[in-house]
Amino acid sequence: MNVIFPRFLKSSYRKEPIISLLITMGIVDALIGGLDDSWSLFTFGLVTAGISVGVKLWRIQQSRPLPEEEPVVQHYLPSRSSSTTLPMLSVTKKKPPH
């Protein structure tokens, strides 16, 4: 539990920092309001956390996984050349000038 919880928090804050911050603020407000018998702060915290969780679930539902496409293989050179092959060059021996 001690290892999993910090990893979950880090990944949650990294993916959606604003929504995670609002959830944390709502929970803290609800705790403070509940312990101090301030029902307006408690209600505000619950509403904030609830709306934030709702938005997070809505965003998860909206991001449907796209169908995986086959990776496109990019060839830098064609498999066959469209031009004809060049003739072999022969070296002609020239006689040096006298």
C-alpha positions as CSV (number, residue, x, y, z in Angstrom):
1,M,0.0,0.0,0.0
2,N,2.8,2.4,0.9
3,V,4.5,1.9,-2.5
4,I,1.4,1.9,-4.7
5,F,-0.3,5.0,-3.3
6,P,2.6,7.5,-4.1
7,R,2.9,6.1,-7.6
8,F,-0.8,6.5,-8.1
9,L,-0.7,10.1,-6.9
10,K,2.3,11.0,-9.1
11,S,0.8,9.5,-12.2
12,S,-2.6,11.1,-11.5
13,Y,-1.1,14.6,-11.0
14,R,1.1,14.1,-14.1
15,K,-1.7,13.2,-16.4
16,E,-4.4,15.7,-15.2
17,P,-2.9,18.2,-12.8
18,I,-5.9,20.6,-12.6
19,I,-8.5,18.0,-11.9
20,S,-6.3,16.2,-9.4
21,L,-5.7,19.6,-7.6
22,L,-9.4,20.3,-7.5
23,I,-10.1,16.8,-6.0
24,T,-7.5,17.3,-3.4
25,M,-8.8,20.8,-2.5
26,G,-12.3,19.4,-2.2
27,I,-11.3,16.6,0.0
28,V,-9.2,18.9,2.3
29,D,-12.1,21.4,2.5
30,A,-14.5,18.6,3.4
31,L,-12.2,17.3,6.1
32,I,-11.7,20.8,7.6
33,G,-15.4,21.5,7.4
34,G,-16.3,18.2,8.9
35,L,-13.9,18.5,11.8
36,D,-14.7,22.1,12.6
37,D,-18.5,21.7,12.3
38,S,-18.6,24.2,9.4
39,W,-21.2,22.5,7.2
40,S,-20.9,25.1,4.5
41,L,-17.2,24.3,4.0
42,F,-17.9,20.6,4.3
43,T,-20.6,20.9,1.6
44,F,-18.4,23.1,-0.6
45,G,-15.6,20.5,-0.4
46,L,-17.9,17.6,-1.2
47,V,-19.4,19.4,-4.2
48,T,-15.9,20.4,-5.5
49,A,-14.5,16.9,-5.1
50,G,-17.7,15.4,-6.6
51,I,-17.7,17.7,-9.7
52,S,-14.0,17.1,-10.2
53,V,-14.4,13.3,-10.1
54,G,-17.3,13.6,-12.5
55,V,-15.3,15.6,-14.9
56,K,-12.4,13.1,-14.7
57,L,-14.7,10.2,-15.4
58,W,-16.3,12.1,-18.3
59,R,-12.9,12.8,-19.8
60,I,-11.9,9.1,-19.4
61,Q,-15.1,8.1,-21.1
62,Q,-14.6,10.6,-24.0
63,S,-11.1,9.3,-24.7
64,R,-11.9,6.1,-26.4
65,P,-9.0,4.1,-27.7
66,L,-8.5,4.6,-31.4
67,P,-8.3,1.4,-33.5
68,E,-4.7,0.6,-34.0
69,E,-3.5,1.1,-37.5
70,E,-0.7,-1.0,-39.1
71,P,2.6,0.8,-38.9
72,V,3.6,2.3,-42.2
73,V,7.0,1.0,-43.4
74,Q,8.9,3.8,-44.9
75,H,11.5,2.7,-47.5
76,Y,14.1,5.3,-48.4
77,L,15.1,3.5,-51.6
78,P,12.7,1.7,-53.9
79,S,12.9,-2.0,-54.1
80,R,13.5,-1.9,-57.8
81,S,15.0,0.9,-59.7
82,S,12.8,2.5,-62.4
83,S,15.7,3.4,-64.6
84,T,17.7,0.9,-66.7
85,T,21.0,-0.3,-65.4
86,L,24.1,1.5,-66.6
87,P,26.5,-0.3,-68.9
88,M,29.8,-1.4,-67.5
89,L,32.6,1.0,-68.1
90,S,35.8,-0.3,-69.5
91,V,39.1,1.3,-68.9
92,T,40.9,2.1,-72.1
93,K,44.7,2.1,-71.9
94,K,46.1,5.1,-73.6
95,K,49.7,5.3,-74.7
96,P,51.5,8.0,-72.9
97,P,52.8,10.8,-75.2
98,H,56.5,10.6,-76.1
